[in-house]
């Protein structure tokens, strides 16, 4: 009876916004989530170990393109790099990276593991712990249950463990946090109900699933679905190239079918934190259960091979000029258009490959990124070009890798000697200087 009363009291506090929300990790997922909780009236403590980030936030300076400086001016949002401050939160929502290890392509859980070790130092009775990071089924229990039990707490009774996969799409103005249904599950019925109560305050709809592992699999399935369909589009692109067909024309016509078809588009590869990572997460976990998911692995291999395909097309185009050195311009290096996010960007993979070609001088332009610093790697010799359309003709080749909407494509077409179009911006234009790749 006492426990029932405490849970009812917690849910009432959530309803009346009398609890403090702590967000761990103020990146592309954590910062928008923190601001959404603050927007609806909760007191929010945003924690990030990067002091440069938290100091910028305190001065109302955004480091994410889709978040304006004025959005940060909220009295009930406290950015901090202090775990002591974070410990005052009633709810701890973890939005930390879960990358792949570089060579083995297996999950790198170091961010989650390191924070879990810190959490045990200030975990207290009736804390609500929520993981949002994209990960494999079993992660939430694996990393947080041992800490909870070691502290002498009973999960579902005096500590509440929840998983709710993030569904953030940076740069997408049509679908914000409040409009996207929130999948929620918990270690127990009570955990699930508390999680639903919390997310019901920031999202219009919550979807309960029966276990933590089901919720973790939902996120992987969503992204593997996209990976497979993007892989299909990329392979069809190669097939169409061989047959001298225009893949974008094919997709446009196929999209008129009112059932059984959803358009996915080819490109120079794929990027962002989730789609390039999740097929390998699921494959790794599936192998633990004795099954190798061939279809899922193949999609990852096809998509990861696309930067090399673009490189081959670049070499074919440049060979026609028979010069000792060639100047090329990479247009767009963010992982997708209209964002300033470099995570797993295919442009970075392409640059890594192109730098091995000694006869290339490479410049880049991106309206949102002036310096390439991916995983602390600087690209020597790759210079930023302050875009002047009339000066494009000094390049032997312009490669459109990321097709930001604020570029003037008519000017690009008019002033370039040759263009490799990785995104289909010119798919319906007949011009010998354009090569679809």
N, C-alpha and C positions, 0 to 999 in steps of 0.2 A: 504493500500500500504506500509505503514511504517513497519507493522508487517511482511508482505511478504518479504520485504528487509532484515529485521533482521534475519528471519529464513533462508533465502538464504545465508546470511553472516555466520550464525552458521554452516550450512552444508559445506560451503567452508572451514571454519576453521577446521572442522573435517577432511575433505578430505586432507588438508595440515598439519594435526597433530599439529595445533596451539592452541589446548586447553589442559588443565591439567585434567587428570583423577584422581579422588579420590576413593580409595577402602576402605570400612569400614568392618573390620573383616579380619584378616590375617591368617585364618585357612586353611583347606584342599581345600576350594573353593576360598577364596579371594586371597591368596598368589599366586597360579598359574595364576589367572586372572590378577593380578597386573603385574606379570613378563611378561605375554604375551603382555599386552599393552605397557610395556617398550621395549620389544623386537622389536615391529614394529615401535617404534620411538616416542611414546607419552611421555611427562613428567608425571610421576605417583607419587602420594602421597598415601602411604599405611598407614591407621590408624588402630591401635588396642589399646584398653585401657590397655592391658597387657604389662607393661613396660619391663618385662623380654624378651618377644618376640621381641619387637622392638629394644631393645639393642643388641640382638643376630643378628638380621638382619643387623644392622648397622656395625657389625663386620664380616659380610658375613658368619654367622654360621646358617645353616639350622636346623630346628626342625621337619622337615617332610622328611621321608625317600626318597620319590620320587623326592625331590628337592635337588640338589647338592649345596655345598657351593659356587662353582664357578658360579652357575646360578644367585646368588644374587649380583654379582659384576657388577652392572649397574649404571652408573652415573646419569641416568634419573629416578631412583627409590629412593624415599625418605621414609623410614619407620619412623613413628612417633606415639607418644601417646598424641600429642597435637591437640586439636580441632581447635586451632588458625591456625595451619599449614594446617589442612584439609580444613578449610574455604576458602583457596586460590584456591581450585579446581573449575573448571567449571562444571564438571560432578561428581556426588556423586553416586557410585554404592554400594549398601548395601548387604553384604554377611554375615548376622548374623544368629546365630542358632535359630531354631524355634522348641524346644523340646516339649514333652508332660509333663503335670503335673503328678507327680509320681502316685498318687492314683486315680484321676478322669479320667485319660487318655484323658484329653481335652487339646486343644492348649495352650501352654505357650508363650504368645506373649510379654513377658516382655522385651526381648532384642530389639525388633522392637519398642515397645512403648517408651522405655527409650531413644533410639537414636532419634526418631522422636521429642521428647521434646527438645533434645539438638540441633537438626537441626534448629528448629524455631528461635534460637538465632543468626544464621548467614546465614539464607536463604536470597538470594538476587535475583534481577531481572535477568532473563534469565539463572538461574540455571537449570541444567538437573538432575533430580532425578530418579534413577533406582533402583528397588528392584529386587534382584536375589534369595532371600531366598525361600525355599520350604514352601508353605503355602496354605490356603484355598481360594477359589474364593471370592473376595471382600476386601482382606487385603490391597492392595495398596491404594485403594480409601479410605478405612475406617481410615487408620492411617495417610495418608499424605495430602489428600484433605482438611480436616479441618484446618490444619496448614497453607497450601498455601493460603486459602481463608481468614483466620484470619489476615495474613500479608498484605492483600489487593491485592494479585496477582491474575491474571486470568490464570488458567491452560490451556495450549494449546496455549496461546498467549505470556505471558511473564515469565511463568515457564513451564517446560516440564516434565511430569510424565510418566514413562515407567516401564513395567514389562518384564523381560526376565528370565525364569527359568534356574537355573544352571543345567548343565548336566555333572558335573565332576565325574569321576570314578577313585578314588585314586589307584595308582599302575598299571593302564591300560596303557601300553606303545603303544598299537596299535591305541588307539583313544585319541588324544590330543585335546586341545581347538580349535586349528585351523581346525581340521578335522571334528568336530562335528557340524552339522547344528544348528544355534542359532534361537530359537523361540523368536519373539519380538512382543510386542503390546504396545499401549499407550492410554492415556486418550482421545486423539483426533488424527485426521489424521496427524497433524503436529508433535505431540509427537511420533507417530509411525515411521514417516519418519526419524526423528532425531535419534531415537533408532536404526533403520536399518542402518543408515549411520555410527554410532559408532561401532556397532558389525560387520559390513561389513569389518572393518579394521583388525579384529582379527580372524574372522571365514571365511571359504571359501564360506559358504552359509548361508543366513538368511531366515527364514520363518515368514512372517507376518500373524498374526491372528487378528480378527476384534475387539477384546476388551481386556482390562486388565483381566477380569474374564475368558475369554477363554484361555488366556496364563497361568493363574494360574491353571486352571483345567488340562491343558496339562500335567504339571509336576505330578500332583496327579495321573492322569490316567496312565502315564508311569510306575509309581512305584507300583500302585495298581495291574496293570497287572502282574508285577513280583511277588508281594506278593501272589496273587491268585495261580499262577503257581508253586511257591515254596511250598505253602501250599498243593497243590495237590500232588506234589512229596513227601512231608513229610508224608502225609496220606497214599499214596501208599506204602511208605517204611514200615509203620506199618502193613499194610495189607499183604505185601509180607513176612514180618518177621513171621506173624502168619501162613502163608502157607508154610514157609520154602523155599521161593523163593528169588533170589538175585535181588533186585531192580535195581542195576547198570547194570546187564546183560540185564534186560528188557529195560532200557532206551537206552543202546547201540544199541540194535536191532531195537527199534522203531525209532531211529534217522536216520536209513537208508531210511526211507520214504521221498521222495523228495518234498512232499507237505503236508500242513495241520498239521505239527508237528514241534515244537521247543523244544529241550531238556532243562529241568530244573532239578536240582539235589537236593536230600534231604541232610539234615545236622543236626547239633545239635541245630538249630534255625537260626535266621538271625540277621544281625547287620548293622552298618552304620547309618548315620543320617536319611536317607530318607525312605527306604523300611519298617522298623518296625514302622515308625511314620505315614506315609501317609494314610494307611487304616483308622486309628482312626481320622485323620483330616477330611477326606472326610465323614466318618460316622457322626461325630459331626456336620458338616455343613449341611449334608443331612437331619438330624433330625430337624434342624431349619426350613426346608421347609416341614416338616410333613411326611418324609419317612425314615424308618430304612432300610439301605442296608444290608440285611442278609448275602448275599454271601461274601461281602467285610469284614464284621465283623468276619465271620467264618474263613477266611484265616488268619487274625491276631491272633485269638485264637489258631488255630492249630500250627502256627509257634512259638507262645510264649510258647506252651506246650512242645516243643521238649526238652529243657534242663531237664525237669522232666522225660521225657521218657528215656533220657540217664542215668539219676541218677538211675532209676529203673533197667536198665540193668547192671549198675555198681554194685549194691547191689546183683543182681542175680549171677554175676561172683564171687564176693568176698565170698559169703556164702559157696561156695564149699570148701574153705580152712579152715573154722571153727576156725578162730583166734580171739583173743580179740581185737586187733587193726590191721589196714591194712595201708600200705603205697601206695599211688597212685601218679602218675605223670601226670599232664595235659600238653600235648604238643600243644603249640600254643594258645595264648589268644587274638590275634588281631581279629577283626570281620570277616576278610577274609584273604586269603593267600597273602603273599608278601607285606603287608603294616604294618605300625606301629600304626594303628588307633584302639583305644579301644571303640569307640562310639557304645553304645548299643550292645556290643559284647555278643554272646551267652555264651562264656566262663565265663564272669562275672556273668551272670545269673546262670550258672551251679555251680560256686564257692559259690554263695550265698546259694544255696540249699545244697551243700555238707557240708558246714561249720556247718550245724545243726546236722550232723551225728557225734556223739561224738567218734566213734571208727575209725575215719579216720584221718590219717596224710597226708596232701596234699602239694606237691611241684609243681612248674610249670617251664616250659622252653618255651621261645619264643626268636628267634634270634634277634628280633627288639625291644623287651620290657623287661626291667630288673626289673621294679618296677610297681606294679599294683596300680594305683591311679585313680579310676573311680568315677566321681562326688564327689571328695574329700573323698571317703571312702577307708580306708586302710584295707587290709585283714590280720588280726592277725593270726599268726600261719601258713600262707601260704608262703612258702619260695621259693626263686629263686634257681633252680638247674642248675649249670654250666655244661651243657650237656657233659658227657663222655659216649659214647655209651656202653662201656664195663661195666659200672656201672649201667646200666638200670635194671640188674637182682636183684638189691636190692629192687625194687618195686614189690608189688604184682600185680599191674596193671598199664599199660600205656594207657592213653586215648588221642587219636589224635582228637583234637577239631578243630584246624586250620592247614591245611596241607601245610605249606610253602614249596616252591620248593627247598630251599637250605638245607633241612633235608635229611639225608641219610636213606632212608626207608629200604634198605636191612640190614643195621646195626641195625636199630630199631627192625626189625623182628627177626634177629638172636640173639639179646641180651635180649629180653623182655620175661618175664614169661607168660604174657597174655596181649592182646591188644584189646581195644575197638576202632574200626575204624569208626569215625563219618563221614568221607568224602569219603569213598570208595577207598582209596589208594591201598588196598589189595583185591579189590573185585574179582579179577580173580585168587587168590591164595587159594588153599585148605590147610588149616592148622588149627588144633584144637585150637591153642592159639589165633586165630583171631575171634573176634565177631564184626559183622557189626552192628552199632547202628545209 
